Amino acid sequence: MTEQHPSRASEAFFGRRKGKPLRERQAQGIASLLPELKLDLSMAAPDDLATLFPVEVDEIRLEIGFGGGEHLVHRAQEKPSTGFIGIEPFVNSMAKLLGRVEDLGLKNIRLYDDDATQVLDWLPAASLDRIDLLYPDPWPKRKHWKRRFVSAVNLERFHRVLKPGALFLFASDIDTYVNWTLLHCRDHGGFEWTAGQASDWLTPFEGWPGTRYEAKARREGRSSAYLTFRKV
Ligand SMILES: C[S@@+](CC[C@H](N)C(=O)[O-])C[C@H]1O[C@@H](n2cnc3c(N)ncnc32)[C@H](O)[C@@H]1O
């Protein structure tokens, strides 16, 4: 499945890893707090992912490409008894998130700072209650569509790690990516789109705080679709 990719480390990540130099506190967060919270993929994953968290959690969610981290922090505060795994390879975003985790004293977050496919392949089968893929890099040009995170291979990865009946949530402001995701999920066959009517996919997810990328899309006049799939 992945043999066609020369570098496993960058199988599905094509973006920037670094932006502006980090401020001192941010650099400190990357040097000291990230190693504490980062998943150690050199060890076998625990059968029970709840043991990854220092507090009791009864549900595990994964957010891929959390960017500014607004959504991840909001959900972690909203659901203190859910364990969140957040993945973001862009170091400036990770540094910002670490600052929030420290300020708010969040205990229900574990992190990873590289390609999400590595974590997906590490996780035990049927171990997640939900995967959030919110405004993934859109790659609007047709010649770049193959870089999109939603692909047959990655949907199979999602399907493996989700518990039966667990959810995959996808948001995007790019029409061709929304259609792309609907078609890929249909073709996979293991995901049921939960929408009954148009208002279901035009309405943000429950308790939705918005994201930085979404705000930019709005300013530029683009609306969004919010898709919810259930693993069948
Ligand atoms: C368009 S941004 C959206 C960020 C955020 N979800 C939001 O809505 O503001 C997409 C994010 O996905 C991250 N990303 C891209 N490929 C990834 C991969 N293979 N694994 C994990 N994150 C990835 C990028 O670094 C970027 O921060």
The ligand as an SDF file (V2000), in Angstrom:
LIG
                    3D

 27 29  0  0  0  0  0  0  0  0999 V2000
   -5.4190   24.2110    6.0850 C   0  0  0  0  0  0  0  0  0  0  0  0
   -4.6940   23.8600    7.6220 S   0  0  0  0  0  0  0  0  0  0  0  0
   -6.0900   23.8000    8.7200 C   0  0  0  0  0  0  0  0  0  0  0  0
   -5.7100   23.9010   10.1590 C   0  0  0  0  0  0  0  0  0  0  0  0
   -6.8650   23.8340   11.1620 C   0  0  0  0  0  0  0  0  0  0  0  0
   -7.5170   22.5370   11.1650 N   0  0  0  0  0  0  0  0  0  0  0  0
   -7.8770   24.9270   10.9020 C   0  0  0  0  0  0  0  0  0  0  0  0
   -8.9980   24.5920   10.4850 O   0  0  0  0  0  0  0  0  0  0  0  0
   -7.5490   26.1170   11.1280 O   0  0  0  0  0  0  0  0  0  0  0  0
   -4.2220   22.1440    7.4740 C   0  0  0  0  0  0  0  0  0  0  0  0
   -3.2630   21.6750    8.5480 C   0  0  0  0  0  0  0  0  0  0  0  0
   -2.9890   20.2880    8.3710 O   0  0  0  0  0  0  0  0  0  0  0  0
   -1.6330   20.0350    8.6630 C   0  0  0  0  0  0  0  0  0  0  0  0
   -1.2650   18.8010    7.9470 N   0  0  0  0  0  0  0  0  0  0  0  0
   -1.0650   18.6660    6.6110 C   0  0  0  0  0  0  0  0  0  0  0  0
   -0.7240   17.3960    6.3010 N   0  0  0  0  0  0  0  0  0  0  0  0
   -0.7250   16.7050    7.4820 C   0  0  0  0  0  0  0  0  0  0  0  0
   -0.4230   15.3590    7.8170 C   0  0  0  0  0  0  0  0  0  0  0  0
   -0.0690   14.4650    6.8900 N   0  0  0  0  0  0  0  0  0  0  0  0
   -0.5140   14.9980    9.1160 N   0  0  0  0  0  0  0  0  0  0  0  0
   -0.8890   15.9010   10.0600 C   0  0  0  0  0  0  0  0  0  0  0  0
   -1.1720   17.1960    9.7970 N   0  0  0  0  0  0  0  0  0  0  0  0
   -1.0830   17.5910    8.5180 C   0  0  0  0  0  0  0  0  0  0  0  0
   -0.9170   21.2850    8.1800 C   0  0  0  0  0  0  0  0  0  0  0  0
    0.3420   21.4830    8.8180 O   0  0  0  0  0  0  0  0  0  0  0  0
   -1.9150   22.3810    8.5230 C   0  0  0  0  0  0  0  0  0  0  0  0
   -1.6790   22.9490    9.7870 O   0  0  0  0  0  0  0  0  0  0  0  0
  1  2  1  0
  2  3  1  0
  2 10  1  0
  3  4  1  0
  4  5  1  0
  5  6  1  0
  5  7  1  0
  7  8  2  0
  7  9  1  0
 10 11  1  0
 11 12  1  0
 11 26  1  0
 12 13  1  0
 13 14  1  0
 13 24  1  0
 14 15  1  0
 14 23  1  0
 15 16  2  0
 16 17  1  0
 17 18  1  0
 17 23  2  0
 18 19  1  0
 18 20  2  0
 20 21  1  0
 21 22  2  0
 22 23  1  0
 24 25  1  0
 24 26  1  0
 26 27  1  0
M  CHG  2   2   1   9  -1
M  END
$$$$
